[in-house]
Amino acid sequence: MKKILFFISDSTGLTIETLGNSLLTQFNYMDAERITLPYINTVEKAHQAAQTIQWYCKNDCKNVLIFSSLVDPEIRKIIRNTKAIMLDSFETFLPQLEQALQEKHKKNIGLSHAVKDENTYASRIEAINFALLTDDGGGTKHYDQAEIILTGISRSGKTPTCLYLALQFGVLAANYPITEEDLHTYTLPKPLQPYQSKLFGLTIQEDRLQEIRAQRRPDSRYASSKQCQVECQQAEDLFKQHYITYLNTTRFSIEEIATHIIHQRGMKRKRF
């Protein structure tokens, strides 16, 4: 039977979703049904959540798994009484942490994604606004403020990577598209020339590029196999000629691309 996976939290649920899905990548349950129940922070809500879980348990509780990050023991007990298989992150780690730190935990709810410092939160918002302002070659007059400038051919992952760098790490990231004219002449676009030290190239395999472009503009020259092959090869040649570090994004997620860039450049991870 198909597995039913619950992610239950007294806050947003983002943390337990990340932890649970990371663990599940080691198994064959990626196609299981996933249900997230955030803000289960009262006894009443806990009973409602328990009723939902029990409904799914009516056939066989062994097929229902709960990933929990509930802080309150009373609420946790209500969910555990459903008899579904429950994996609780706080019960797993907090006792060992209390022993190691010689301190009792505070039972605070929702601090993982709360605004802890207004200044750092403001810098995060600034980074997101900067990524939007300088997206796809816009706002080039602000490139002096950029910590990194991603460049590459169309649909190589520049925009989502910039937004992730801003949202997750507070990095001021701009991106600039390499055009056919740039590729033919093997010259850097003028707006990029003063900032060569800030450049980081993104490339992609031609078959994957064709697949992505065909979804956007089917049966076009832009999405043709030949055009994709030429652009991919010329982009890599351009990066090599100008000594620009680059990454082939084909088999990497946006999170992996961003983390690779942070590590490659030795950039400091900002903590929010």
C-alpha positions, -999 to +999 in steps of 0.1 A: +000+000+000+010+036-006+028+052+023+012+083+039+037+108+054+027+135+078+049+164+087+036+180+119+049+211+135+038+238+160+052+264+136+057+266+098+067+229+093+096+239+071+122+224+093+106+190+098+098+188+061+134+194+052+147+169+078+121+143+069+125+146+031+163+144+035+160+111+054+135+097+028+159+102+000+177+071+013+146+050+006+120+044-022+092+065-007+097+097-028+063+090-044+044+086-011+016+110-003+028+139+018+006+159+042+020+189+061+001+201+092+017+233+104+008+254+135-004+225+156+002+246+187-029+239+209-046+208+223-077+215+202-056+216+170-037+185+181-070+165+185-081+177+150-048+166+136-051+133+154-085+127+138-071+133+104-042+108+110-066+082+124-087+085+093-057+075+072-049+048+098-082+030+094-067+004+070-033-001+084-013+023+107+019+007+096+016+026+063+012+060+081+044+078+092+046+110+112+076+133+112+071+156+142+088+187+155+063+194+183+077+210+214+048+207+238+048+172+255+010+172+259+004+180+222+031+154+213+013+128+234-020+134+216-004+128+182+015+097+194-018+082+206-029+078+170-008+046+169+008+057+136+046+053+134+059+086+148+095+099+144+099+129+167+130+151+162+127+168+196+125+135+215+154+122+195+178+150+200+168+172+229+177+148+258+212+143+244+216+181+238+204+188+274+230+164+287+258+177+265+250+214+272+240+208+308+209+229+304+172+222+300+156+233+267+133+263+268+102+248+251+100+278+228+079+274+197+086+286+162+121+301+167+137+283+138+120+307+112+112+336+134+128+371+130+155+369+156+174+401+146+157+430+127+190+441+111+199+407+097+163+402+085+164+436+068+196+425+050+178+394+038+150+415+024+176+439+008+193+409-009+160+397-023+151+431-037+186+434-052+182+400-069+149+412-085+164+446-094+194+432-112+177+401-127+184+392-164+208+422-170+187+448-152+201+474-128+237+471-141+245+504-125+242+486-091+268+459-099+294+476-077+272+465-048+270+429-060+288+402-041+286+379-071+273+382-107+260+350-123+263+348-161+254+323-187+231+315-216+193+317-213+177+290-191+209+279-174+195+286-139+207+321-132+175+337-118+164+310-094+200+306-081+202+344-074+169+344-056+180+314-035+213+330-026+194+361-015+167+343+005+188+316+021+222+333+025+215+371+022+239+373-007+237+403-031+235+383-063+230+398-098+227+379-131+234+388-167+225+368-198+251+359-224+237+366-259+244+351-293+264+382-302+286+378-271+291+342-280+301+349-316+327+375-307+339+357-275+339+390-257+324+398-223+294+422-224+305+457-216+285+459-183+304+429-170+339+439-180+346+461-149+334+432-126+352+402-140+364+392-105+328+389-094+316+367-123+306+331-119+294+312-150+266+286-152+264+261-180+241+232-188+241+201-210+226+206-244+199+179-242+187+193-209+187+229-222+167+218-252+141+202-230+138+233-208+136+257-238+111+235-256+087+239-227+090+277-231+091+280-269+083+247-286+094+242-322+115+273-323+151+279-333+157+290-297+149+254-286+165+235-315+191+209-308+217+226-330+212+260-313+214+245-278+246+226-288+263+257-302+254+280-273+265+255-247+299+249-263+305+286-270+295+296-235+321+272-220+347+285-244+339+321-234+343+313-197+376+295-203+390+323-224+382+349-197+392+326-168+357+327-153+349+298-129+318+280-140+296+251-130+275+227-151+241+229-135+225+199-153+223+175-124+223+199-095+193+214-077+191+251-071+201+245-035+232+226-046+242+252-071+240+280-046+259+261-019+286+252-045+290+289-053+292+299-017+318+272-010+338+279-042+340+316-035+347+312+002+317+334+010+304+337+045+270+321+052+248+347+069+226+332+097+190+343+100 
